[in-house]
Amino acid sequence: MDKTEMIKLIEDTYSTAVQSFVTRVICKDDIAHYGYFNSFEDYSELKEKNQYRFIPRNNFHAYKDEYVKRGRHNVSHSIILTGEDVVDIQFVLPLHI
């Protein structure tokens, strides 16, 4: 996906949604990632390169626990997805925290 498509899908959905959603990101290599997009300090820098931080669902509890304990977002719980590798983004389930 190009940068405009990625930004529209991510920012429009995450900024207007009343609740967060589990997101399925399907990549060109037929791998599907489930989790959540998140804005870290490097969001603007990565966005210029059409790259986005994504917290895989299996890392979410560790990410959330660390944020509660330390009050900061730890990028080690995230991966970077490149827009050119993404075929589709689907918002599939409401997040139950």
MARMIVO-934855 format. One record per residue (C-alpha): residue number from 1; chain; x, y, z. Coordinates in nm, 3 decimals. Example, Ala and Ser with C-alpha at 12.3 -4.5 7.8 and 13.67 -1.06 7.14 Angstrom:
+-----+-------+---------+---------+---------+
:  nr : kette :       x :       y :       z :
+-----+-------+---------+---------+---------+
:   1 :     A :   1.230 :  -0.450 :   0.780 :
:   2 :     A :   1.367 :  -0.106 :   0.714 :
+-----+-------+---------+---------+---------+
//
This chain:
+-----+-------+---------+---------+---------+
:  nr : kette :       x :       y :       z :
+-----+-------+---------+---------+---------+
:   1 :     A :   0.000 :   0.000 :   0.000 :
:   2 :     A :   0.120 :   0.348 :  -0.063 :
:   3 :     A :   0.170 :   0.598 :   0.218 :
:   4 :     A :  -0.160 :   0.780 :   0.158 :
:   5 :     A :  -0.363 :   0.458 :   0.180 :
:   6 :     A :  -0.182 :   0.344 :   0.494 :
:   7 :     A :  -0.224 :   0.677 :   0.671 :
:   8 :     A :  -0.592 :   0.697 :   0.582 :
:   9 :     A :  -0.668 :   0.348 :   0.710 :
:  10 :     A :  -0.462 :   0.376 :   1.026 :
:  11 :     A :  -0.522 :   0.734 :   1.133 :
:  12 :     A :  -0.889 :   0.754 :   1.033 :
:  13 :     A :  -0.982 :   0.432 :   1.210 :
:  14 :     A :  -0.774 :   0.483 :   1.522 :
:  15 :     A :  -0.863 :   0.850 :   1.565 :
:  16 :     A :  -1.240 :   0.815 :   1.526 :
:  17 :     A :  -1.302 :   0.475 :   1.679 :
:  18 :     A :  -1.480 :   0.475 :   2.011 :
:  19 :     A :  -1.291 :   0.161 :   2.097 :
:  20 :     A :  -0.972 :   0.002 :   1.972 :
:  21 :     A :  -0.977 :  -0.289 :   1.733 :
:  22 :     A :  -0.768 :  -0.598 :   1.682 :
:  23 :     A :  -0.616 :  -0.533 :   1.345 :
:  24 :     A :  -0.527 :  -0.794 :   1.085 :
:  25 :     A :  -0.249 :  -0.685 :   0.851 :
:  26 :     A :  -0.200 :  -0.908 :   0.549 :
:  27 :     A :   0.139 :  -0.882 :   0.383 :
:  28 :     A :   0.263 :  -0.975 :   0.037 :
:  29 :     A :   0.446 :  -1.279 :   0.174 :
:  30 :     A :   0.108 :  -1.426 :   0.286 :
:  31 :     A :   0.181 :  -1.357 :   0.651 :
:  32 :     A :  -0.104 :  -1.211 :   0.856 :
:  33 :     A :  -0.015 :  -1.008 :   1.164 :
:  34 :     A :  -0.276 :  -0.957 :   1.437 :
:  35 :     A :  -0.237 :  -0.672 :   1.682 :
:  36 :     A :  -0.254 :  -0.295 :   1.711 :
:  37 :     A :  -0.095 :   0.007 :   1.549 :
:  38 :     A :   0.048 :   0.254 :   1.798 :
:  39 :     A :   0.209 :   0.597 :   1.781 :
:  40 :     A :   0.547 :   0.602 :   1.947 :
:  41 :     A :   0.786 :   0.900 :   1.955 :
:  42 :     A :   0.920 :   0.804 :   1.613 :
:  43 :     A :   0.577 :   0.793 :   1.444 :
:  44 :     A :   0.630 :   1.101 :   1.223 :
:  45 :     A :   0.978 :   0.989 :   1.121 :
:  46 :     A :   0.863 :   0.638 :   1.033 :
:  47 :     A :   0.549 :   0.761 :   0.855 :
:  48 :     A :   0.766 :   0.961 :   0.612 :
:  49 :     A :   0.926 :   0.628 :   0.510 :
:  50 :     A :   0.585 :   0.454 :   0.495 :
:  51 :     A :   0.672 :   0.248 :   0.802 :
:  52 :     A :   0.451 :   0.195 :   1.109 :
:  53 :     A :   0.495 :   0.046 :   1.454 :
:  54 :     A :   0.266 :  -0.246 :   1.522 :
:  55 :     A :   0.222 :  -0.428 :   1.852 :
:  56 :     A :   0.157 :  -0.797 :   1.782 :
:  57 :     A :  -0.134 :  -0.929 :   1.983 :
:  58 :     A :   0.086 :  -1.175 :   2.171 :
:  59 :     A :   0.300 :  -0.881 :   2.297 :
:  60 :     A :   0.012 :  -0.657 :   2.400 :
:  61 :     A :  -0.012 :  -0.759 :   2.767 :
:  62 :     A :   0.364 :  -0.718 :   2.820 :
:  63 :     A :   0.346 :  -0.381 :   2.645 :
:  64 :     A :   0.051 :  -0.268 :   2.856 :
:  65 :     A :   0.201 :  -0.397 :   3.184 :
:  66 :     A :   0.528 :  -0.217 :   3.121 :
:  67 :     A :   0.345 :   0.105 :   3.040 :
:  68 :     A :   0.146 :   0.083 :   3.364 :
:  69 :     A :   0.460 :   0.013 :   3.571 :
:  70 :     A :   0.701 :   0.259 :   3.405 :
:  71 :     A :   0.473 :   0.512 :   3.237 :
:  72 :     A :   0.643 :   0.482 :   2.900 :
:  73 :     A :   0.591 :   0.294 :   2.576 :
:  74 :     A :   0.858 :   0.033 :   2.512 :
:  75 :     A :   0.930 :  -0.014 :   2.141 :
:  76 :     A :   1.079 :  -0.359 :   2.207 :
:  77 :     A :   0.723 :  -0.497 :   2.216 :
:  78 :     A :   0.653 :  -0.367 :   1.864 :
:  79 :     A :   0.753 :  -0.452 :   1.510 :
:  80 :     A :   0.784 :  -0.217 :   1.214 :
:  81 :     A :   0.563 :  -0.283 :   0.913 :
:  82 :     A :   0.645 :  -0.127 :   0.578 :
:  83 :     A :   0.350 :  -0.005 :   0.374 :
:  84 :     A :   0.483 :  -0.146 :   0.047 :
:  85 :     A :   0.469 :  -0.495 :   0.199 :
:  86 :     A :   0.105 :  -0.458 :   0.312 :
:  87 :     A :  -0.175 :  -0.592 :   0.091 :
:  88 :     A :  -0.471 :  -0.524 :   0.321 :
:  89 :     A :  -0.560 :  -0.396 :   0.667 :
:  90 :     A :  -0.876 :  -0.519 :   0.835 :
:  91 :     A :  -1.017 :  -0.410 :   1.170 :
:  92 :     A :  -1.166 :  -0.733 :   1.291 :
:  93 :     A :  -1.254 :  -0.737 :   1.661 :
:  94 :     A :  -1.313 :  -0.483 :   1.935 :
:  95 :     A :  -1.033 :  -0.481 :   2.189 :
:  96 :     A :  -1.134 :  -0.601 :   2.535 :
:  97 :     A :  -0.887 :  -0.473 :   2.789 :
+-----+-------+---------+---------+---------+
//
